[in-house]
Amino acid sequence: MSTLISQDPAFRARIQASFDKQELMSILGASILHMALDAVDIALLPKPSVSQQHGFVHASAVAPAAGERAVAWGRVIKARRTLTLTQTEVFSETAGEKRLVAPLTAILMTIEGRDGEAD
């Protein structure tokens, strides 16, 4: 089901528009690789503006990481009306090899339909 939804142009446009509103994603140079109803993959190419003094991607951007790019995949574990449990893993990639650099579990709050919030 999520594959069909992820191919829906309106769904893809809504997700991309929300992502584009996050100026930090632009500053970091992040881009969406894949999106589905219950998943999203985001890539970040290392560059001096997101690196610390030793050349690693700075922890405030993702996690201390070296490589050709950092890729984060996020998945919905359990979605409810107001709260959603998610899991993310960030990998450093070099020559097709992946190395886990940061695991994350988060609880997100749905704000759709609340006064003053559009997305």
DOSEGU-119692 format. One record per atom (N, C-alpha, C): x, y, z; residue in one letter; atom name. Coordinates in Angstrom, 2 decimals. Example, Ala and Ser with C-alpha at 12.3 -4.5 7.8 and 13.67 -1.06 7.14 Angstrom:
<rs>
- u, v, w, res, atom
- 13.19, -5.69, 7.80, A, N
- 12.30, -4.50, 7.80, A, CA
- 13.20, -3.30, 7.80, A, C
- 12.85, -2.25, 7.08, S, N
- 13.67, -1.06, 7.14, S, CA
- 12.90, 0.03, 7.87, S, C
</rs>
This chain:
<rs>
- u, v, w, res, atom
- 0.81, -1.20, 0.00, M, N
- 0.00, 0.00, 0.00, M, CA
- 0.85, 1.26, 0.00, M, C
- 1.92, 1.30, 0.81, S, N
- 2.74, 2.50, 0.87, S, CA
- 3.46, 2.77, -0.45, S, C
- 3.75, 1.71, -1.23, T, N
- 4.39, 1.91, -2.53, T, CA
- 3.46, 2.67, -3.47, T, C
- 2.18, 2.28, -3.50, L, N
- 1.22, 2.98, -4.34, L, CA
- 1.07, 4.44, -3.91, L, C
- 0.99, 4.66, -2.61, I, N
- 0.84, 6.03, -2.10, I, CA
- 2.09, 6.84, -2.42, I, C
- 3.27, 6.23, -2.28, S, N
- 4.51, 6.97, -2.53, S, CA
- 4.66, 7.36, -4.00, S, C
- 3.90, 6.70, -4.90, Q, N
- 3.95, 7.07, -6.31, Q, CA
- 2.90, 8.10, -6.67, Q, C
- 1.99, 8.42, -5.75, D, N
- 0.95, 9.41, -5.96, D, CA
- 1.60, 10.79, -6.02, D, C
- 1.48, 11.52, -7.12, P, N
- 2.12, 12.83, -7.25, P, CA
- 1.71, 13.82, -6.16, P, C
- 0.45, 13.80, -5.73, A, N
- 0.00, 14.72, -4.68, A, CA
- 0.68, 14.41, -3.35, A, C
- 0.81, 13.13, -3.04, F, N
- 1.49, 12.72, -1.81, F, CA
- 2.96, 13.15, -1.86, F, C
- 3.62, 12.84, -2.97, R, N
- 5.04, 13.18, -3.12, R, CA
- 5.24, 14.70, -3.04, R, C
- 4.35, 15.46, -3.67, A, N
- 4.46, 16.93, -3.65, A, CA
- 4.30, 17.47, -2.24, A, C
- 3.36, 16.91, -1.47, R, N
- 3.13, 17.38, -0.10, R, CA
- 4.35, 17.12, 0.77, R, C
- 4.91, 15.92, 0.68, I, N
- 6.09, 15.59, 1.47, I, CA
- 7.28, 16.46, 1.06, I, C
- 7.50, 16.62, -0.25, Q, N
- 8.63, 17.43, -0.73, Q, CA
- 8.46, 18.88, -0.31, Q, C
- 7.25, 19.41, -0.38, A, N
- 6.99, 20.81, 0.02, A, CA
- 7.29, 21.00, 1.50, A, C
- 6.88, 20.04, 2.33, S, N
- 7.16, 20.13, 3.76, S, CA
- 8.67, 20.07, 4.02, S, C
- 9.35, 19.18, 3.33, F, N
- 10.81, 19.06, 3.45, F, CA
- 11.49, 20.36, 3.02, F, C
- 11.03, 20.94, 1.91, D, N
- 11.63, 22.17, 1.39, D, CA
- 11.43, 23.36, 2.31, D, C
- 10.41, 23.35, 3.16, K, N
- 10.18, 24.44, 4.12, K, CA
- 11.20, 24.42, 5.25, K, C
- 11.90, 23.32, 5.41, Q, N
- 12.89, 23.18, 6.48, Q, CA
- 14.22, 23.73, 5.97, Q, C
- 14.47, 24.98, 6.24, E, N
- 15.67, 25.64, 5.73, E, CA
- 16.95, 24.91, 6.13, E, C
- 16.94, 24.26, 7.30, L, N
- 18.12, 23.51, 7.72, L, CA
- 18.48, 22.42, 6.73, L, C
- 17.48, 21.77, 6.13, M, N
- 17.76, 20.73, 5.14, M, CA
- 18.51, 21.32, 3.95, M, C
- 18.14, 22.52, 3.55, S, N
- 18.83, 23.21, 2.45, S, CA
- 20.25, 23.59, 2.86, S, C
- 20.40, 24.13, 4.06, I, N
- 21.73, 24.51, 4.56, I, CA
- 22.65, 23.29, 4.62, I, C
- 22.11, 22.16, 5.08, L, N
- 22.90, 20.94, 5.17, L, CA
- 23.17, 20.30, 3.81, L, C
- 22.36, 20.66, 2.81, G, N
- 22.49, 20.04, 1.49, G, CA
- 21.85, 18.67, 1.45, G, C
- 20.85, 18.44, 2.30, A, N
- 20.17, 17.14, 2.36, A, CA
- 19.13, 17.03, 1.26, A, C
- 18.88, 15.78, 0.84, S, N
- 17.86, 15.54, -0.18, S, CA
- 17.15, 14.23, 0.11, S, C
- 15.90, 14.15, -0.35, I, N
- 15.12, 12.94, -0.16, I, CA
- 15.49, 11.94, -1.25, I, C
- 15.85, 10.73, -0.84, L, N
- 16.15, 9.65, -1.79, L, CA
- 14.93, 8.82, -2.10, L, C
- 14.11, 8.56, -1.07, H, N
- 12.94, 7.68, -1.20, H, CA
- 11.90, 8.13, -0.19, H, C
- 10.63, 8.06, -0.58, M, N
- 9.56, 8.35, 0.36, M, CA
- 8.41, 7.39, 0.15, M, C
- 7.79, 7.03, 1.24, A, N
- 6.61, 6.17, 1.24, A, CA
- 5.75, 6.61, 2.42, A, C
- 4.57, 6.04, 2.54, L, N
- 3.67, 6.41, 3.62, L, CA
- 4.31, 6.21, 4.99, L, C
- 5.10, 5.16, 5.15, D, N
- 5.68, 4.82, 6.44, D, CA
- 7.20, 4.89, 6.48, D, C
- 7.82, 5.57, 5.50, A, N
- 9.28, 5.59, 5.45, A, CA
- 9.80, 6.75, 4.62, A, C
- 11.01, 7.19, 4.95, V, N
- 11.70, 8.19, 4.15, V, CA
- 13.20, 7.96, 4.28, V, C
- 13.93, 8.11, 3.19, D, N
- 15.39, 8.03, 3.20, D, CA
- 15.93, 9.38, 2.76, D, C
- 16.88, 9.92, 3.52, I, N
- 17.45, 11.24, 3.25, I, CA
- 18.96, 11.10, 3.15, I, C
- 19.57, 11.80, 2.19, A, N
- 21.03, 11.75, 2.00, A, CA
- 21.65, 13.12, 2.26, A, C
- 22.87, 13.10, 2.74, L, N
- 23.65, 14.31, 3.00, L, CA
- 25.06, 14.06, 2.47, L, C
- 25.53, 14.92, 1.57, L, N
- 26.89, 14.80, 1.05, L, CA
- 27.82, 15.63, 1.94, L, C
- 28.87, 15.03, 2.48, P, N
- 29.80, 15.79, 3.31, P, CA
- 30.43, 16.94, 2.54, P, C
- 30.55, 18.07, 3.20, K, N
- 31.21, 19.24, 2.64, K, CA
- 31.74, 20.07, 3.80, K, C
- 32.66, 20.97, 3.56, P, N
- 33.25, 21.74, 4.66, P, CA
- 32.24, 22.45, 5.55, P, C
- 31.15, 22.92, 4.99, S, N
- 30.19, 23.68, 5.79, S, CA
- 29.43, 22.83, 6.82, S, C
- 29.47, 21.50, 6.71, V, N
- 28.80, 20.63, 7.68, V, CA
- 29.81, 19.72, 8.39, V, C
- 31.10, 20.05, 8.28, S, N
- 32.14, 19.21, 8.87, S, CA
- 32.80, 19.90, 10.05, S, C
- 33.33, 19.07, 10.95, Q, N
- 34.10, 19.63, 12.06, Q, CA
- 35.57, 19.76, 11.64, Q, C
- 36.41, 20.20, 12.54, Q, N
- 37.79, 20.55, 12.20, Q, CA
- 38.64, 19.40, 11.66, Q, C
- 38.24, 18.15, 11.90, H, N
- 39.00, 17.01, 11.42, H, CA
- 38.44, 16.43, 10.12, H, C
- 37.43, 17.08, 9.55, G, N
- 36.89, 16.65, 8.28, G, CA
- 35.72, 15.69, 8.35, G, C
- 35.31, 15.30, 9.55, F, N
- 34.16, 14.41, 9.70, F, CA
- 32.87, 15.24, 9.68, F, C
- 31.78, 14.63, 9.21, V, N
- 30.48, 15.31, 9.29, V, CA
- 30.22, 15.59, 10.76, V, C
- 29.88, 16.84, 11.06, H, N
- 29.70, 17.27, 12.44, H, CA
- 28.51, 16.57, 13.09, H, C
- 28.64, 16.26, 14.36, A, N
- 27.58, 15.57, 15.09, A, CA
- 26.28, 16.36, 15.11, A, C
- 26.35, 17.68, 15.03, S, N
- 25.11, 18.46, 15.02, S, CA
- 24.37, 18.32, 13.69, S, C
- 25.04, 17.83, 12.65, A, N
- 24.39, 17.58, 11.36, A, CA
- 23.75, 16.19, 11.34, A, C
- 24.45, 15.17, 11.78, V, N
- 23.93, 13.80, 11.88, V, CA
- 24.59, 13.06, 13.04, V, C
- 25.85, 12.78, 12.90, A, N
- 26.69, 12.10, 13.90, A, CA
- 28.09, 12.17, 13.35, A, C
- 29.13, 12.07, 14.20, P, N
- 30.48, 12.10, 13.65, P, CA
- 30.62, 10.98, 12.61, P, C
- 30.87, 11.36, 11.39, A, N
- 30.91, 10.36, 10.32, A, CA
- 31.87, 10.79, 9.23, A, C
- 32.52, 9.80, 8.63, A, N
- 33.37, 10.04, 7.47, A, CA
- 32.81, 9.18, 6.34, A, C
- 33.04, 9.60, 5.11, G, N
- 32.58, 8.81, 3.98, G, CA
- 32.15, 9.71, 2.84, G, C
- 31.64, 9.08, 1.78, E, N
- 31.20, 9.82, 0.60, E, CA
- 29.87, 10.51, 0.82, E, C
- 29.01, 9.91, 1.66, R, N
- 27.74, 10.54, 2.01, R, CA
- 27.17, 9.87, 3.25, R, C
- 26.28, 10.58, 3.90, A, N
- 25.54, 10.02, 5.03, A, CA
- 24.11, 9.80, 4.56, A, C
- 23.57, 8.64, 4.89, V, N
- 22.20, 8.31, 4.51, V, CA
- 21.43, 7.94, 5.78, V, C
- 20.30, 8.60, 5.96, A, N
- 19.43, 8.28, 7.09, A, CA
- 18.16, 7.66, 6.57, A, C
- 17.74, 6.56, 7.17, W, N
- 16.45, 5.99, 6.81, W, CA
- 15.58, 6.04, 8.05, W, C
- 14.38, 6.49, 7.86, G, N
- 13.44, 6.59, 8.97, G, CA
- 12.22, 5.73, 8.68, G, C
- 11.70, 5.07, 9.71, R, N
- 10.55, 4.20, 9.56, R, CA
- 9.56, 4.45, 10.68, R, C
- 8.29, 4.35, 10.35, V, N
- 7.24, 4.44, 11.35, V, CA
- 7.09, 3.07, 12.00, V, C
- 7.20, 3.03, 13.32, I, N
- 7.04, 1.79, 14.06, I, CA
- 5.58, 1.62, 14.46, I, C
- 4.98, 2.68, 14.97, K, N
- 3.57, 2.63, 15.38, K, CA
- 2.99, 4.03, 15.25, K, C
- 1.91, 4.15, 14.50, A, N
- 1.26, 5.45, 14.30, A, CA
- -0.10, 5.45, 14.99, A, C
- -0.32, 6.48, 15.76, R, N
- -1.61, 6.69, 16.42, R, CA
- -2.16, 8.03, 15.95, R, C
- -3.30, 8.41, 16.46, R, N
- -3.94, 9.67, 16.04, R, CA
- -3.08, 10.88, 16.35, R, C
- -2.47, 10.92, 17.52, T, N
- -1.69, 12.08, 17.94, T, CA
- -0.18, 11.81, 17.98, T, C
- 0.22, 10.65, 18.48, L, N
- 1.65, 10.34, 18.63, L, CA
- 2.07, 9.21, 17.70, L, C
- 3.28, 9.35, 17.16, T, N
- 3.84, 8.34, 16.26, T, CA
- 5.24, 7.97, 16.74, T, C
- 5.50, 6.68, 16.88, L, N
- 6.81, 6.18, 17.27, L, CA
- 7.60, 5.89, 16.01, L, C
- 8.81, 6.45, 15.92, T, N
- 9.64, 6.26, 14.74, T, CA
- 11.03, 5.75, 15.12, T, C
- 11.70, 5.18, 14.13, Q, N
- 13.07, 4.72, 14.32, Q, CA
- 13.89, 5.16, 13.12, Q, C
- 15.08, 5.61, 13.38, T, N
- 15.98, 6.06, 12.32, T, CA
- 17.36, 5.47, 12.55, T, C
- 18.03, 5.15, 11.45, E, N
- 19.44, 4.78, 11.51, E, CA
- 20.18, 5.62, 10.48, E, C
- 21.31, 6.17, 10.88, V, N
- 22.14, 6.97, 9.98, V, CA
- 23.39, 6.16, 9.66, V, C
- 23.66, 6.05, 8.37, F, N
- 24.82, 5.29, 7.90, F, CA
- 25.79, 6.20, 7.18, F, C
- 27.06, 5.90, 7.29, S, N
- 28.10, 6.52, 6.49, S, CA
- 28.38, 5.57, 5.33, S, C
- 28.39, 6.09, 4.11, E, N
- 28.63, 5.25, 2.94, E, CA
- 29.94, 5.64, 2.25, E, C
- 30.72, 4.63, 1.91, T, N
- 31.93, 4.81, 1.12, T, CA
- 32.05, 3.62, 0.19, T, C
- 32.13, 3.89, -1.11, A, N
- 32.28, 2.83, -2.13, A, CA
- 31.25, 1.72, -1.95, A, C
- 30.02, 2.10, -1.64, G, N
- 28.95, 1.13, -1.50, G, CA
- 28.89, 0.42, -0.16, G, C
- 29.90, 0.62, 0.68, E, N
- 29.92, 0.02, 2.02, E, CA
- 29.22, 0.95, 3.00, E, C
- 28.33, 0.40, 3.84, K, N
- 27.61, 1.18, 4.84, K, CA
- 28.12, 0.86, 6.23, K, C
- 28.20, 1.92, 7.07, R, N
- 28.60, 1.75, 8.46, R, CA
- 27.63, 2.55, 9.32, R, C
- 27.00, 1.90, 10.29, L, N
- 26.06, 2.57, 11.17, L, CA
- 26.80, 3.58, 12.05, L, C
- 26.32, 4.84, 12.04, V, N
- 26.95, 5.86, 12.88, V, CA
- 26.01, 6.46, 13.90, V, C
- 24.68, 6.29, 13.72, A, N
- 23.75, 6.85, 14.69, A, CA
- 22.38, 6.19, 14.62, A, C
- 21.97, 5.54, 15.70, P, N
- 20.59, 5.05, 15.79, P, CA
- 19.74, 6.09, 16.54, P, C
- 18.46, 6.15, 16.24, L, N
- 17.59, 7.13, 16.89, L, CA
- 16.18, 6.57, 16.99, L, C
- 15.56, 6.75, 18.13, T, N
- 14.15, 6.46, 18.31, T, CA
- 13.50, 7.76, 18.76, T, C
- 12.37, 8.10, 18.16, A, N
- 11.71, 9.36, 18.51, A, CA
- 10.20, 9.20, 18.52, A, C
- 9.56, 10.03, 19.31, I, N
- 8.11, 10.11, 19.32, I, CA
- 7.74, 11.47, 18.72, I, C
- 6.94, 11.44, 17.66, L, N
- 6.53, 12.65, 16.97, L, CA
- 5.07, 12.93, 17.27, L, C
- 4.72, 14.22, 17.31, M, N
- 3.34, 14.61, 17.58, M, CA
- 2.70, 15.14, 16.31, M, C
- 1.53, 14.64, 15.98, T, N
- 0.77, 15.11, 14.82, T, CA
- 0.16, 16.46, 15.16, T, C
- 0.38, 17.44, 14.27, I, N
- -0.18, 18.77, 14.51, I, CA
- -1.19, 19.16, 13.45, I, C
- -1.42, 18.30, 12.47, E, N
- -2.38, 18.58, 11.41, E, CA
- -3.77, 18.82, 12.01, E, C
- -4.43, 19.85, 11.51, G, N
- -5.77, 20.17, 11.99, G, CA
- -5.77, 21.01, 13.24, G, C
- -4.63, 21.38, 13.75, R, N
- -4.56, 22.22, 14.95, R, CA
- -4.50, 23.68, 14.53, R, C
- -5.06, 24.54, 15.30, D, N
- -5.09, 25.97, 14.99, D, CA
- -3.70, 26.52, 14.70, D, C
- -3.57, 27.20, 13.59, G, N
- -2.32, 27.87, 13.22, G, CA
- -1.27, 26.98, 12.58, G, C
- -1.55, 25.70, 12.37, E, N
- -0.59, 24.78, 11.77, E, CA
- -1.13, 24.22, 10.47, E, C
- -0.30, 24.27, 9.40, A, N
- -0.74, 23.80, 8.08, A, CA
- -0.15, 22.45, 7.70, A, C
- 1.05, 22.13, 8.18, D, N
- 1.66, 20.83, 7.87, D, CA
- 2.60, 20.39, 8.94, D, C
</rs>
